[in-house]
Amino acid sequence: MTNALRSSVATRATTSADRTTGASRAFAWLLVVTGGLGVLASWVITLDKFLLLEDPAFVPSCTINPVLSCTNVMRSEQASVFGFPNPMLGLVTYGVVVAIGAGALAGARHRRWFWLGLNAGTLFGVGFCMWLMSQALYEIGALCLWCCLAWAATVVMFWYTTVHNLRHRILRAPRPLVAAVTEFHWVVPAVWCASILLLITTRFWSAWQSL
């Protein structure tokens, strides 16, 4: 290999390693909004959880009936999987997403590992939310409306982070798949959220009829 060729290969490798990627204003705002909704839901649930600990007779405002009962959800073992209330984790993680979105609006650009880290974090978040949803539906037998808001926000957050990474070739995928995802980006979150709503309706239909 000649010196010129070695220099060319080294330059391309350096450029690839140092390449940074920004975010569109739409995606940046999506991070701010979905992260903000997650913070809001986590904040309300955390406050109600502490009030419930102080006064076992306290009834959160989102406890409406036996099905829509934040009280039953907050008192479950699943509400403190890591040894502390789950929404306290949400306050931190959703807050980080808001900060990333605000930085992107200000023009911040990040390397590939950063965007992959965000994708991995949102993947963990959406997986955790789907597990909590299954527990709420089939183990606890009650729903928390604030939790439902956090689930929907996390689904949208995860999907559009994935779309962003596919569009900018941060995640490697065949070009036809990337083109399809980019063109019909709304299909997956719409179907996903509609499926959650269908599961909720199917699970609690008889209970709602008896209220």
C-alpha positions as protocol buffer text, in pm:
chain_id: "A"
residue {
  index: 1
  type: MET
  ca { x: 0 y: 0 z: 0 }
}
residue {
  index: 2
  type: THR
  ca { x: 148 y: 333 z: -104 }
}
residue {
  index: 3
  type: ASN
  ca { x: 183 y: 622 z: 136 }
}
residue {
  index: 4
  type: ALA
  ca { x: -86 y: 818 z: -54 }
}
residue {
  index: 5
  type: LEU
  ca { x: -331 y: 528 z: -27 }
}
residue {
  index: 6
  type: ARG
  ca { x: -257 y: 482 z: 343 }
}
residue {
  index: 7
  type: SER
  ca { x: -314 y: 853 z: 397 }
}
residue {
  index: 8
  type: SER
  ca { x: -646 y: 839 z: 209 }
}
residue {
  index: 9
  type: VAL
  ca { x: -770 y: 540 z: 414 }
}
residue {
  index: 10
  type: ALA
  ca { x: -664 y: 706 z: 740 }
}
residue {
  index: 11
  type: THR
  ca { x: -838 y: 1029 z: 644 }
}
residue {
  index: 12
  type: ARG
  ca { x: -1164 y: 847 z: 564 }
}
residue {
  index: 13
  type: ALA
  ca { x: -1146 y: 655 z: 893 }
}
residue {
  index: 14
  type: THR
  ca { x: -1084 y: 974 z: 1089 }
}
residue {
  index: 15
  type: THR
  ca { x: -1367 y: 1157 z: 911 }
}
residue {
  index: 16
  type: SER
  ca { x: -1606 y: 868 z: 978 }
}
residue {
  index: 17
  type: ALA
  ca { x: -1509 y: 853 z: 1346 }
}
residue {
  index: 18
  type: ASP
  ca { x: -1542 y: 1228 z: 1393 }
}
residue {
  index: 19
  type: ARG
  ca { x: -1866 y: 1271 z: 1195 }
}
residue {
  index: 20
  type: THR
  ca { x: -2146 y: 1422 z: 1397 }
}
residue {
  index: 21
  type: THR
  ca { x: -2517 y: 1432 z: 1328 }
}
residue {
  index: 22
  type: GLY
  ca { x: -2773 y: 1688 z: 1429 }
}
residue {
  index: 23
  type: ALA
  ca { x: -3151 y: 1656 z: 1448 }
}
residue {
  index: 24
  type: SER
  ca { x: -3431 y: 1817 z: 1254 }
}
residue {
  index: 25
  type: ARG
  ca { x: -3641 y: 2072 z: 1440 }
}
residue {
  index: 26
  type: ALA
  ca { x: -3940 y: 1837 z: 1417 }
}
residue {
  index: 27
  type: PHE
  ca { x: -3751 y: 1551 z: 1584 }
}
residue {
  index: 28
  type: ALA
  ca { x: -3598 y: 1785 z: 1842 }
}
residue {
  index: 29
  type: TRP
  ca { x: -3941 y: 1918 z: 1935 }
}
residue {
  index: 30
  type: LEU
  ca { x: -4076 y: 1564 z: 1948 }
}
residue {
  index: 31
  type: LEU
  ca { x: -3809 y: 1475 z: 2206 }
}
residue {
  index: 32
  type: VAL
  ca { x: -3893 y: 1785 z: 2410 }
}
residue {
  index: 33
  type: VAL
  ca { x: -4268 y: 1721 z: 2401 }
}
residue {
  index: 34
  type: THR
  ca { x: -4264 y: 1345 z: 2464 }
}
residue {
  index: 35
  type: GLY
  ca { x: -3997 y: 1383 z: 2731 }
}
residue {
  index: 36
  type: GLY
  ca { x: -4199 y: 1665 z: 2888 }
}
residue {
  index: 37
  type: LEU
  ca { x: -4512 y: 1450 z: 2896 }
}
residue {
  index: 38
  type: GLY
  ca { x: -4312 y: 1174 z: 3058 }
}
residue {
  index: 39
  type: VAL
  ca { x: -4178 y: 1415 z: 3322 }
}
residue {
  index: 40
  type: LEU
  ca { x: -4530 y: 1544 z: 3389 }
}
residue {
  index: 41
  type: ALA
  ca { x: -4671 y: 1193 z: 3433 }
}
residue {
  index: 42
  type: SER
  ca { x: -4379 y: 1086 z: 3651 }
}
residue {
  index: 43
  type: TRP
  ca { x: -4404 y: 1400 z: 3865 }
}
residue {
  index: 44
  type: VAL
  ca { x: -4777 y: 1361 z: 3933 }
}
residue {
  index: 45
  type: ILE
  ca { x: -4744 y: 989 z: 4012 }
}
residue {
  index: 46
  type: THR
  ca { x: -4445 y: 1052 z: 4241 }
}
residue {
  index: 47
  type: LEU
  ca { x: -4631 y: 1320 z: 4438 }
}
residue {
  index: 48
  type: ASP
  ca { x: -4940 y: 1101 z: 4471 }
}
residue {
  index: 49
  type: LYS
  ca { x: -4724 y: 806 z: 4578 }
}
residue {
  index: 50
  type: PHE
  ca { x: -4571 y: 1008 z: 4863 }
}
residue {
  index: 51
  type: LEU
  ca { x: -4912 y: 1137 z: 4967 }
}
residue {
  index: 52
  type: LEU
  ca { x: -5043 y: 782 z: 4968 }
}
residue {
  index: 53
  type: LEU
  ca { x: -4751 y: 673 z: 5186 }
}
residue {
  index: 54
  type: GLU
  ca { x: -4824 y: 955 z: 5430 }
}
residue {
  index: 55
  type: ASP
  ca { x: -5197 y: 887 z: 5437 }
}
residue {
  index: 56
  type: PRO
  ca { x: -5322 y: 538 z: 5337 }
}
residue {
  index: 57
  type: ALA
  ca { x: -5671 y: 686 z: 5301 }
}
residue {
  index: 58
  type: PHE
  ca { x: -5556 y: 935 z: 5036 }
}
residue {
  index: 59
  type: VAL
  ca { x: -5727 y: 893 z: 4698 }
}
residue {
  index: 60
  type: PRO
  ca { x: -5533 y: 1022 z: 4394 }
}
residue {
  index: 61
  type: SER
  ca { x: -5732 y: 1232 z: 4149 }
}
residue {
  index: 62
  type: CYS
  ca { x: -5678 y: 971 z: 3877 }
}
residue {
  index: 63
  type: THR
  ca { x: -5856 y: 705 z: 4082 }
}
residue {
  index: 64
  type: ILE
  ca { x: -6200 y: 716 z: 3923 }
}
residue {
  index: 65
  type: ASN
  ca { x: -6334 y: 362 z: 3955 }
}
residue {
  index: 66
  type: PRO
  ca { x: -6205 y: 5 z: 4010 }
}
residue {
  index: 67
  type: VAL
  ca { x: -6067 y: -4 z: 3655 }
}
residue {
  index: 68
  type: LEU
  ca { x: -5914 y: 345 z: 3636 }
}
residue {
  index: 69
  type: SER
  ca { x: -5744 y: 321 z: 3973 }
}
residue {
  index: 70
  type: CYS
  ca { x: -5404 y: 476 z: 4026 }
}
residue {
  index: 71
  type: THR
  ca { x: -5431 y: 371 z: 4390 }
}
residue {
  index: 72
  type: ASN
  ca { x: -5431 y: -1 z: 4307 }
}
residue {
  index: 73
  type: VAL
  ca { x: -5141 y: 45 z: 4065 }
}
residue {
  index: 74
  type: MET
  ca { x: -4933 y: 247 z: 4313 }
}
residue {
  index: 75
  type: ARG
  ca { x: -4981 y: -13 z: 4586 }
}
residue {
  index: 76
  type: SER
  ca { x: -4868 y: -300 z: 4365 }
}
residue {
  index: 77
  type: GLU
  ca { x: -4523 y: -461 z: 4382 }
}
residue {
  index: 78
  type: GLN
  ca { x: -4470 y: -378 z: 4015 }
}
residue {
  index: 79
  type: ALA
  ca { x: -4481 y: -5 z: 4100 }
}
residue {
  index: 80
  type: SER
  ca { x: -4140 y: -31 z: 4271 }
}
residue {
  index: 81
  type: VAL
  ca { x: -3950 y: -284 z: 4061 }
}
residue {
  index: 82
  type: PHE
  ca { x: -3605 y: -142 z: 4144 }
}
residue {
  index: 83
  type: GLY
  ca { x: -3673 y: -86 z: 4514 }
}
residue {
  index: 84
  type: PHE
  ca { x: -3806 y: 269 z: 4472 }
}
residue {
  index: 85
  type: PRO
  ca { x: -4113 y: 410 z: 4295 }
}
residue {
  index: 86
  type: ASN
  ca { x: -4085 y: 365 z: 3919 }
}
residue {
  index: 87
  type: PRO
  ca { x: -4180 y: 727 z: 3839 }
}
residue {
  index: 88
  type: MET
  ca { x: -3866 y: 849 z: 4016 }
}
residue {
  index: 89
  type: LEU
  ca { x: -3670 y: 674 z: 3742 }
}
residue {
  index: 90
  type: GLY
  ca { x: -3896 y: 844 z: 3490 }
}
residue {
  index: 91
  type: LEU
  ca { x: -3821 y: 1187 z: 3633 }
}
residue {
  index: 92
  type: VAL
  ca { x: -3453 y: 1134 z: 3553 }
}
residue {
  index: 93
  type: THR
  ca { x: -3475 y: 956 z: 3219 }
}
residue {
  index: 94
  type: TYR
  ca { x: -3751 y: 1167 z: 3066 }
}
residue {
  index: 95
  type: GLY
  ca { x: -3568 y: 1477 z: 3191 }
}
residue {
  index: 96
  type: VAL
  ca { x: -3258 y: 1363 z: 3001 }
}
residue {
  index: 97
  type: VAL
  ca { x: -3467 y: 1328 z: 2684 }
}
residue {
  index: 98
  type: VAL
  ca { x: -3599 y: 1683 z: 2726 }
}
residue {
  index: 99
  type: ALA
  ca { x: -3240 y: 1807 z: 2766 }
}
residue {
  index: 100
  type: ILE
  ca { x: -3130 y: 1624 z: 2450 }
}
residue {
  index: 101
  type: GLY
  ca { x: -3421 y: 1771 z: 2256 }
}
residue {
  index: 102
  type: ALA
  ca { x: -3347 y: 2122 z: 2384 }
}
residue {
  index: 103
  type: GLY
  ca { x: -2983 y: 2081 z: 2288 }
}
residue {
  index: 104
  type: ALA
  ca { x: -3081 y: 1967 z: 1940 }
}
residue {
  index: 105
  type: LEU
  ca { x: -3303 y: 2274 z: 1902 }
}
residue {
  index: 106
  type: ALA
  ca { x: -3000 y: 2484 z: 1991 }
}
residue {
  index: 107
  type: GLY
  ca { x: -2799 y: 2316 z: 1715 }
}
residue {
  index: 108
  type: ALA
  ca { x: -2614 y: 2045 z: 1906 }
}
residue {
  index: 109
  type: ARG
  ca { x: -2461 y: 1767 z: 1699 }
}
residue {
  index: 110
  type: HIS
  ca { x: -2355 y: 1430 z: 1835 }
}
residue {
  index: 111
  type: ARG
  ca { x: -2147 y: 1134 z: 1731 }
}
residue {
  index: 112
  type: ARG
  ca { x: -2291 y: 800 z: 1630 }
}
residue {
  index: 113
  type: TRP
  ca { x: -2244 y: 640 z: 1971 }
}
residue {
  index: 114
  type: PHE
  ca { x: -2457 y: 912 z: 2132 }
}
residue {
  index: 115
  type: TRP
  ca { x: -2756 y: 852 z: 1904 }
}
residue {
  index: 116
  type: LEU
  ca { x: -2716 y: 476 z: 1943 }
}
residue {
  index: 117
  type: GLY
  ca { x: -2715 y: 526 z: 2319 }
}
residue {
  index: 118
  type: LEU
  ca { x: -3038 y: 725 z: 2298 }
}
residue {
  index: 119
  type: ASN
  ca { x: -3190 y: 450 z: 2085 }
}
residue {
  index: 120
  type: ALA
  ca { x: -3083 y: 185 z: 2337 }
}
residue {
  index: 121
  type: GLY
  ca { x: -3223 y: 392 z: 2624 }
}
residue {
  index: 122
  type: THR
  ca { x: -3559 y: 444 z: 2456 }
}
residue {
  index: 123
  type: LEU
  ca { x: -3566 y: 74 z: 2363 }
}
residue {
  index: 124
  type: PHE
  ca { x: -3523 y: -16 z: 2731 }
}
residue {
  index: 125
  type: GLY
  ca { x: -3788 y: 242 z: 2821 }
}
residue {
  index: 126
  type: VAL
  ca { x: -4048 y: 115 z: 2576 }
}
residue {
  index: 127
  type: GLY
  ca { x: -3977 y: -245 z: 2675 }
}
residue {
  index: 128
  type: PHE
  ca { x: -4022 y: -157 z: 3043 }
}
residue {
  index: 129
  type: CYS
  ca { x: -4345 y: 30 z: 2965 }
}
residue {
  index: 130
  type: MET
  ca { x: -4484 y: -267 z: 2773 }
}
residue {
  index: 131
  type: TRP
  ca { x: -4399 y: -496 z: 3064 }
}
residue {
  index: 132
  type: LEU
  ca { x: -4573 y: -258 z: 3304 }
}
residue {
  index: 133
  type: MET
  ca { x: -4871 y: -249 z: 3070 }
}
residue {
  index: 134
  type: SER
  ca { x: -4897 y: -629 z: 3071 }
}
residue {
  index: 135
  type: GLN
  ca { x: -4876 y: -630 z: 3450 }
}
residue {
  index: 136
  type: ALA
  ca { x: -5146 y: -364 z: 3479 }
}
residue {
  index: 137
  type: LEU
  ca { x: -5378 y: -550 z: 3244 }
}
residue {
  index: 138
  type: TYR
  ca { x: -5332 y: -909 z: 3353 }
}
residue {
  index: 139
  type: GLU
  ca { x: -5187 y: -904 z: 3706 }
}
residue {
  index: 140
  type: ILE
  ca { x: -5295 y: -583 z: 3882 }
}
residue {
  index: 141
  type: GLY
  ca { x: -5624 y: -551 z: 3695 }
}
residue {
  index: 142
  type: ALA
  ca { x: -5629 y: -170 z: 3699 }
}
residue {
  index: 143
  type: LEU
  ca { x: -5504 y: 123 z: 3494 }
}
residue {
  index: 144
  type: CYS
  ca { x: -5330 y: 447 z: 3583 }
}
residue {
  index: 145
  type: LEU
  ca { x: -5413 y: 718 z: 3330 }
}
residue {
  index: 146
  type: TRP
  ca { x: -5084 y: 897 z: 3392 }
}
residue {
  index: 147
  type: CYS
  ca { x: -4903 y: 570 z: 3325 }
}
residue {
  index: 148
  type: CYS
  ca { x: -5093 y: 534 z: 2997 }
}
residue {
  index: 149
  type: LEU
  ca { x: -4971 y: 881 z: 2898 }
}
residue {
  index: 150
  type: ALA
  ca { x: -4611 y: 780 z: 2973 }
}
residue {
  index: 151
  type: TRP
  ca { x: -4651 y: 458 z: 2771 }
}
residue {
  index: 152
  type: ALA
  ca { x: -4776 y: 644 z: 2464 }
}
residue {
  index: 153
  type: ALA
  ca { x: -4505 y: 911 z: 2493 }
}
residue {
  index: 154
  type: THR
  ca { x: -4235 y: 645 z: 2520 }
}
residue {
  index: 155
  type: VAL
  ca { x: -4363 y: 452 z: 2218 }
}
residue {
  index: 156
  type: VAL
  ca { x: -4351 y: 767 z: 2004 }
}
residue {
  index: 157
  type: MET
  ca { x: -4013 y: 868 z: 2147 }
}
residue {
  index: 158
  type: PHE
  ca { x: -3856 y: 529 z: 2076 }
}
residue {
  index: 159
  type: TRP
  ca { x: -3995 y: 496 z: 1725 }
}
residue {
  index: 160
  type: TYR
  ca { x: -3894 y: 839 z: 1602 }
}
residue {
  index: 161
  type: THR
  ca { x: -3547 y: 801 z: 1754 }
}
residue {
  index: 162
  type: THR
  ca { x: -3518 y: 483 z: 1546 }
}
residue {
  index: 163
  type: VAL
  ca { x: -3647 y: 665 z: 1237 }
}
residue {
  index: 164
  type: HIS
  ca { x: -3392 y: 943 z: 1293 }
}
residue {
  index: 165
  type: ASN
  ca { x: -3109 y: 691 z: 1320 }
}
residue {
  index: 166
  type: LEU
  ca { x: -3220 y: 500 z: 1012 }
}
residue {
  index: 167
  type: ARG
  ca { x: -3257 y: 819 z: 809 }
}
residue {
  index: 168
  type: HIS
  ca { x: -2904 y: 931 z: 893 }
}
residue {
  index: 169
  type: ARG
  ca { x: -2752 y: 583 z: 846 }
}
residue {
  index: 170
  type: ILE
  ca { x: -2663 y: 563 z: 1213 }
}
residue {
  index: 171
  type: LEU
  ca { x: -2850 y: 233 z: 1216 }
}
residue {
  index: 172
  type: ARG
  ca { x: -2759 y: 21 z: 915 }
}
residue {
  index: 173
  type: ALA
  ca { x: -3051 y: -112 z: 713 }
}
residue {
  index: 174
  type: PRO
  ca { x: -3134 y: -178 z: 345 }
}
residue {
  index: 175
  type: ARG
  ca { x: -3216 y: 141 z: 161 }
}
residue {
  index: 176
  type: PRO
  ca { x: -3566 y: 24 z: 53 }
}
residue {
  index: 177
  type: LEU
  ca { x: -3651 y: -37 z: 421 }
}
residue {
  index: 178
  type: VAL
  ca { x: -3518 y: 305 z: 519 }
}
residue {
  index: 179
  type: ALA
  ca { x: -3719 y: 467 z: 240 }
}
residue {
  index: 180
  type: ALA
  ca { x: -4037 y: 288 z: 348 }
}
residue {
  index: 181
  type: VAL
  ca { x: -3985 y: 378 z: 713 }
}
residue {
  index: 182
  type: THR
  ca { x: -3920 y: 741 z: 622 }
}
residue {
  index: 183
  type: GLU
  ca { x: -4222 y: 765 z: 393 }
}
residue {
  index: 184
  type: PHE
  ca { x: -4470 y: 589 z: 623 }
}
residue {
  index: 185
  type: HIS
  ca { x: -4315 y: 686 z: 958 }
}
residue {
  index: 186
  type: TRP
  ca { x: -4654 y: 734 z: 1123 }
}
residue {
  index: 187
  type: VAL
  ca { x: -4780 y: 379 z: 1065 }
}
residue {
  index: 188
  type: VAL
  ca { x: -4589 y: 197 z: 1340 }
}
residue {
  index: 189
  type: PRO
  ca { x: -4671 y: 432 z: 1632 }
}
residue {
  index: 190
  type: ALA
  ca { x: -5034 y: 458 z: 1515 }
}
residue {
  index: 191
  type: VAL
  ca { x: -5076 y: 79 z: 1499 }
}
residue {
  index: 192
  type: TRP
  ca { x: -4882 y: 32 z: 1822 }
}
residue {
  index: 193
  type: CYS
  ca { x: -5094 y: 276 z: 2023 }
}
residue {
  index: 194
  type: ALA
  ca { x: -5414 y: 144 z: 1863 }
}
residue {
  index: 195
  type: SER
  ca { x: -5313 y: -209 z: 1966 }
}
residue {
  index: 196
  type: ILE
  ca { x: -5261 y: -94 z: 2326 }
}
residue {
  index: 197
  type: LEU
  ca { x: -5605 y: 66 z: 2323 }
}
residue {
  index: 198
  type: LEU
  ca { x: -5755 y: -253 z: 2180 }
}
residue {
  index: 199
  type: LEU
  ca { x: -5590 y: -465 z: 2451 }
}
residue {
  index: 200
  type: ILE
  ca { x: -5720 y: -231 z: 2721 }
}
residue {
  index: 201
  type: THR
  ca { x: -6072 y: -235 z: 2577 }
}
residue {
  index: 202
  type: THR
  ca { x: -6075 y: -613 z: 2541 }
}
residue {
  index: 203
  type: ARG
  ca { x: -5941 y: -671 z: 2891 }
}
residue {
  index: 204
  type: PHE
  ca { x: -6177 y: -437 z: 3075 }
}
residue {
  index: 205
  type: TRP
  ca { x: -6488 y: -439 z: 2852 }
}
residue {
  index: 206
  type: SER
  ca { x: -6698 y: -649 z: 3087 }
}
residue {
  index: 207
  type: ALA
  ca { x: -6578 y: -454 z: 3391 }
}
residue {
  index: 208
  type: TRP
  ca { x: -6672 y: -122 z: 3227 }
}
residue {
  index: 209
  type: GLN
  ca { x: -7018 y: -254 z: 3140 }
}
residue {
  index: 210
  type: SER
  ca { x: -7082 y: -343 z: 3503 }
}
residue {
  index: 211
  type: LEU
  ca { x: -6983 y: 0 z: 3638 }
}
